[in-house]
Amino acid sequence: MASTDKIDDIEILYGKDLVRFFRELKKNKTVIRMNLLGHKYERLTMVIDVLHKSLPYHFLIDYPKGFKRAVRNATSWKMRFEFKGKDRLIYRFRTYGGYMSGRDIWVPFPRHIERVQRRRYFRLEAPLGARMVISKYAHKQEFTLLNISEGGALVGSGKGSSRQPIFQKGDFLRYMTLFFQSEGQQFSIPIGKAMVRRLDKDPLTYQYQYALQFMDLGQDERNDLKELIYLFQRDFLKKRQKVEG
């Protein structure tokens, strides 16, 4: 479908064949979830046309309810798209910019599209306030926990931190602790050892994010982590039902 690079459990699609990719989305009438970043706006849409006669290429999306109002005060659109392909894998990409003509919404092609490979463990977006403390050279550094599974975590450096990477791919980390809060209680889970599988720079904050694979997690700690993940998943589903209900 497009040229690819493989980064651990994410495959990067890019190149001129992205035109064919978006044509297939149009042909298959694939339902896509769209988030307008920086705004509380999320809708479902579809690709209904592709503009590729001259650069920059754009695709046209079906007008989602309330979009014009949502972007009324936005100087530049920052959008995140995600959908499930015919291969049952998750695809996602971000775009910046775009324009409206009447009710037509033209969105520029992304630089690349991520295809998320199947995971061994269920991964959950971390609850608000979750963090990880990592010891390095006898100093403790705190990171925001972005998502979590039994097998690993994605952490991000906080505001004001160095824009240079703190860790490199392949680094082994020791003596970490996960901290969670739920219903006024604080939970902590020690991690003996982890490896940095991937590092990326967030295009919005320019801060580095680190994908960690747990290498040394005791059975008791693993069971505690599994129970917390299920707890947070149930809480998330309950809150979503209230919002949608």
C-alpha positions as CSV (number, residue, x, y, z in Angstrom):
1,M,0.0,0.0,0.0
2,A,2.8,2.4,0.8
3,S,6.5,2.4,1.7
4,T,7.1,1.2,5.2
5,D,9.6,1.3,8.1
6,K,9.3,-0.9,11.2
7,I,9.8,0.5,14.7
8,D,9.1,-2.2,17.3
9,D,5.3,-2.7,17.3
10,I,4.6,0.3,15.1
11,E,4.9,0.2,11.3
12,I,5.4,3.6,9.6
13,L,3.7,4.1,6.2
14,Y,4.9,6.9,4.0
15,G,5.8,8.0,0.5
16,K,3.9,8.7,-2.7
17,D,1.7,5.6,-2.3
18,L,-0.2,7.4,0.5
19,V,-2.4,8.6,-2.4
20,R,-3.4,5.0,-3.0
21,F,-3.9,4.6,0.7
22,F,-6.4,7.5,1.0
23,R,-8.1,6.3,-2.2
24,E,-8.8,3.0,-0.6
25,L,-10.2,4.7,2.5
26,K,-12.6,6.5,0.2
27,K,-13.5,3.4,-1.7
28,N,-14.1,1.3,1.4
29,K,-16.0,4.1,3.2
30,T,-13.8,3.5,6.2
31,V,-15.2,5.1,9.4
32,I,-12.5,7.3,11.0
33,R,-12.4,8.8,14.4
34,M,-11.2,12.4,14.4
35,N,-9.9,14.5,17.3
36,L,-9.3,18.2,17.1
37,L,-6.3,18.6,19.4
38,G,-6.5,21.3,22.0
39,H,-10.3,21.2,21.9
40,K,-12.9,18.9,23.4
41,Y,-14.0,17.8,20.0
42,E,-14.2,14.2,18.7
43,R,-16.3,12.9,15.9
44,L,-16.6,10.1,13.3
45,T,-16.1,10.9,9.7
46,M,-15.0,9.4,6.3
47,V,-12.7,10.3,3.4
48,I,-14.9,11.3,0.5
49,D,-12.4,12.7,-1.9
50,V,-8.6,13.0,-2.6
51,L,-6.9,16.0,-4.1
52,H,-3.5,15.0,-5.5
53,K,-3.0,16.8,-8.8
54,S,-0.5,19.3,-7.2
55,L,1.3,19.6,-3.9
56,P,0.4,19.8,-1.1
57,Y,-2.0,16.8,-1.4
58,H,-5.2,17.0,0.6
59,F,-8.1,14.7,1.4
60,L,-11.7,15.7,1.9
61,I,-13.6,14.5,4.9
62,D,-17.4,14.2,5.4
63,Y,-18.6,17.2,7.4
64,P,-18.8,16.2,11.1
65,K,-21.5,18.0,13.2
66,G,-20.3,21.1,14.9
67,F,-16.9,21.3,13.2
68,K,-17.2,24.9,12.0
69,R,-18.0,26.1,15.6
70,A,-15.1,24.0,17.0
71,V,-12.5,25.6,14.8
72,R,-14.0,29.1,14.9
73,N,-11.1,30.4,17.1
74,A,-8.4,28.1,15.9
75,T,-5.6,29.7,14.0
76,S,-4.3,26.4,12.8
77,W,-5.9,23.0,12.9
78,K,-4.1,20.2,14.7
79,M,-6.0,16.9,14.2
80,R,-5.5,13.3,15.1
81,F,-7.2,10.5,13.1
82,E,-7.5,6.8,14.0
83,F,-9.3,3.9,12.4
84,K,-9.3,0.1,12.1
85,G,-8.3,-1.3,8.8
86,K,-9.6,-4.3,6.9
87,D,-6.6,-6.2,8.4
88,R,-8.1,-5.5,11.9
89,L,-5.1,-3.4,12.8
90,I,-5.2,0.2,14.1
91,Y,-4.0,3.0,11.9
92,R,-3.4,6.5,13.2
93,F,-1.9,9.8,11.9
94,R,-1.8,13.5,12.7
95,T,-2.2,16.5,10.4
96,Y,-1.6,20.2,10.8
97,G,-3.4,22.9,8.8
98,G,-6.3,22.6,6.4
99,Y,-9.1,24.8,5.1
100,M,-12.9,24.9,4.6
101,S,-14.8,25.8,1.5
102,G,-18.5,25.9,2.4
103,R,-19.0,22.6,4.2
104,D,-16.0,21.0,2.5
105,I,-13.2,20.3,4.9
106,W,-9.8,19.8,3.1
107,V,-7.1,18.2,5.2
108,P,-3.4,18.0,4.2
109,F,-1.8,14.6,3.9
110,P,0.2,13.6,7.0
111,R,3.9,13.0,6.8
112,H,3.3,9.4,7.6
113,I,0.7,6.9,9.0
114,E,1.3,4.5,11.9
115,R,0.1,1.0,11.7
116,V,0.0,-0.5,15.2
117,Q,0.8,-4.2,15.3
118,R,-1.1,-6.6,17.5
119,R,0.1,-6.5,21.1
120,R,0.6,-9.4,23.5
121,Y,-0.9,-7.3,26.3
122,F,-3.9,-5.1,26.5
123,R,-2.7,-1.4,26.7
124,L,-4.7,1.3,28.5
125,E,-4.4,5.0,28.5
126,A,-3.1,5.9,31.9
127,P,-5.5,7.6,34.4
128,L,-5.0,11.2,35.3
129,G,-2.1,11.8,37.7
130,A,-0.4,8.5,37.0
131,R,3.4,8.8,37.0
132,M,6.6,6.8,37.0
133,V,9.7,7.6,39.1
134,I,13.0,6.3,37.6
135,S,16.3,6.4,39.3
136,K,19.3,7.4,37.3
137,Y,22.8,8.0,38.7
138,A,21.4,8.1,42.2
139,H,18.9,10.8,41.2
140,K,15.2,10.2,41.0
141,Q,13.4,11.6,37.9
142,E,9.6,11.8,37.6
143,F,7.8,11.0,34.3
144,T,4.2,11.3,33.3
145,L,2.6,7.9,32.6
146,L,0.9,8.0,29.2
147,N,-0.3,4.4,28.8
148,I,0.3,1.1,30.6
149,S,0.1,-2.6,30.0
150,E,1.4,-5.7,31.9
151,G,4.3,-5.7,29.6
152,G,5.4,-2.1,29.5
153,A,4.6,1.6,29.6
154,L,4.8,4.8,27.6
155,V,6.2,7.7,29.7
156,G,6.7,11.3,28.9
157,S,9.0,13.9,30.3
158,G,7.3,16.8,32.1
159,K,7.2,20.5,31.3
160,G,10.4,22.4,31.6
161,S,12.5,19.2,31.1
162,S,15.4,19.1,28.7
163,R,14.6,18.8,25.1
164,Q,17.5,16.4,24.7
165,P,16.7,12.7,25.2
166,I,17.4,11.5,28.7
167,F,17.5,7.8,27.6
168,Q,18.4,6.1,24.3
169,K,16.9,3.1,22.6
170,G,18.3,-0.1,24.1
171,D,19.1,1.5,27.5
172,F,18.4,-0.7,30.6
173,L,16.7,1.1,33.5
174,R,16.5,-0.1,37.1
175,Y,14.6,0.7,40.2
176,M,11.4,2.3,38.9
177,T,8.1,2.8,40.7
178,L,4.6,3.3,39.1
179,F,2.2,5.5,41.1
180,F,-1.5,5.6,40.6
181,Q,-4.4,7.2,42.3
182,S,-8.0,5.9,42.5
183,E,-10.9,7.1,44.7
184,G,-8.5,8.9,47.1
185,Q,-6.1,5.9,47.4
186,Q,-2.6,5.8,46.1
187,F,-1.1,2.7,44.7
188,S,2.6,2.0,44.0
189,I,4.2,-0.9,42.0
190,P,7.9,-1.4,41.9
191,I,9.6,-2.4,38.6
192,G,13.0,-4.0,38.9
193,K,14.2,-3.5,35.4
194,A,13.0,-2.2,32.0
195,M,14.5,-1.6,28.6
196,V,13.9,1.5,26.4
197,R,12.3,0.0,23.2
198,R,11.6,3.3,21.5
199,L,11.8,7.1,21.9
200,D,9.8,9.7,20.0
201,K,9.4,13.4,20.2
202,D,5.9,14.7,20.7
203,P,5.2,17.1,17.7
204,L,3.2,19.5,19.9
205,T,5.3,19.8,23.1
206,Y,8.7,18.8,21.6
207,Q,9.3,16.7,24.7
208,Y,10.5,13.1,24.4
209,Q,8.4,10.1,25.1
210,Y,9.9,6.7,26.0
211,A,8.4,3.2,25.3
212,L,9.5,0.9,28.1
213,Q,9.4,-2.9,28.2
214,F,9.3,-4.4,31.6
215,M,12.1,-6.9,32.0
216,D,11.9,-7.7,35.7
217,L,8.4,-7.7,37.3
218,G,7.6,-10.0,40.2
219,Q,4.5,-12.2,40.0
220,D,2.8,-10.4,42.9
221,E,3.6,-7.0,41.3
222,R,2.3,-8.3,37.9
223,N,-0.9,-9.4,39.5
224,D,-1.4,-6.0,41.2
225,L,-0.7,-4.2,37.9
226,K,-3.2,-6.4,36.1
227,E,-5.9,-5.7,38.7
228,L,-5.3,-2.0,38.5
229,I,-5.5,-2.0,34.7
230,Y,-8.8,-3.8,34.8
231,L,-10.0,-1.3,37.5
232,F,-9.1,1.7,35.4
233,Q,-10.6,0.1,32.3
234,R,-14.0,-0.3,34.2
235,D,-13.8,3.2,35.5
236,F,-13.1,4.5,32.0
237,L,-16.1,2.6,30.5
238,K,-18.4,3.8,33.2
239,K,-17.5,7.4,32.6
240,R,-17.8,7.0,28.8
241,Q,-21.3,5.5,29.3
242,K,-22.4,8.5,31.4
243,V,-21.1,10.9,28.7
244,E,-22.7,9.0,25.9
245,G,-25.8,8.1,27.8
